[in-house]
Amino acid sequence: MEINNIKIGDKETRVPIIQGGMGVGVSLSGLASAVAREGGIGIISAAQIGFKEEDFERNPNEANIRAMKKEIIKAKEQANGGIIGVNIMVAMDLYDEYVEASIESGADLIISGAGLPMKLPGLVKGSDIKIAPIVSSKKAANVILKMWDRHYGRTADLVVIEGPKAGGHLGFSKDDLEKDIAVDEIIPQVKEVVATYEEKYNKKIYVIVAGGVYDGKDINRVMSLGADGVQMATRFVATEECDAHINFKKAYIDSKKDDIVIVSSPVGMPGRAIRNPFVKRTLEGRIPVKKCYRCISKCEPATTPYCITKALINSVNGDVDNGLIFCGENAYRVNEMTTVKQLIGQLINEMK
């Protein structure tokens, strides 16, 4: 199949692959810049990005914004002119400040989900940064693009369709997940919505598919249905350049199919993770929160089932038995360490 390029401003990919943003600390400048160097789009996750800063425990918000800027600048320096983007969840506290920090630091793209990024065009007004909402249905795409058009006179540069097989937080109910809805069914529906705004704004709006895309065969399949590219996260975890601890990567490599489960997240959305001692403890009852890191705007420390920030920091730092390990449905298929260069080369060969 012909390999399409994705244009982000005056830059262009060599492969139609976006590396999905993975927080906390799984996709920072190391992974993102490696992907960008190979011609893909590297994504830094904003979620509690400052957890390594010395003052994170005292001033998490300040530490996060500072780290956000540092990681973007570092990634751009190491990307050899490649494309660097950020993933910012709508549900995050200080959402506006993360957007501002991304613009100031020179990020090329903002991908935003975990809620509807209704005000994103207003926040980036006057900048050259490109914007992409994450949607899980035709309805969500229609609501967002209609709102952006009416209130800001702008449309998306990309639209990321995240299917139910994705990792981390999912934009589907548990009932929908049990129905095993295929992302393939959503692609033509979203394409129909996007076409209206492509015509109105006389521009290409790239449709990117995420969730369950594992190999070149999967890439070919979704692109044959009209996608312009894919977003992949799980495959990039077991790479040397991934910013997570080796124990986190080994958890993917050692996982079995039955270990991949749906969990309830304090964010209020279902999520997909690897079943481990921590996940088992969450099923036994509430894990009291000792400190609030103000990561999610609607979180109530007194009632939340556990602190998701602490759980994610533990796992990315290597304490996987006491942490939450988000993953995609195909994590169990990852069985060895590799490099970003080797992985992308393999994917491209599989597409031929």
Salt bridges, closest charged atoms under 4 A:
GLU38 OE1 - LYS341 NZ 3.70
GLU53 OE1 - ARG66 NH1 2.87
GLU53 OE2 - LYS70 NZ 2.92
ASP55 OD2 - ARG66 NH2 2.79
ASP93 OD2 - ARG294 NH2 3.65
ASP96 OD1 - LYS119 NZ 2.84
GLU104 OE1 - LYS69 NZ 3.10
ASP108 OD2 - LYS11 NZ 3.26
ASP108 OD1 - LYS76 NZ 3.99
ASP149 OD2 - LYS200 NZ 2.93
ASP157 OD2 - ARG154 NH2 3.14
ASP157 OD1 - LYS203 NZ 2.58
ASP176 OD1 - LYS179 NZ 3.82
ASP184 OD2 - ARG221 NE 2.79
GLU192 OE1 - LYS138 NZ 3.66
ASP215 OD2 - ARG333 NH2 3.55
ASP218 OD1 - ARG221 NH1 2.89
ASP228 OD1 - LYS204 NZ 2.98
GLU329 OE1 - LYS165 NZ 3.87
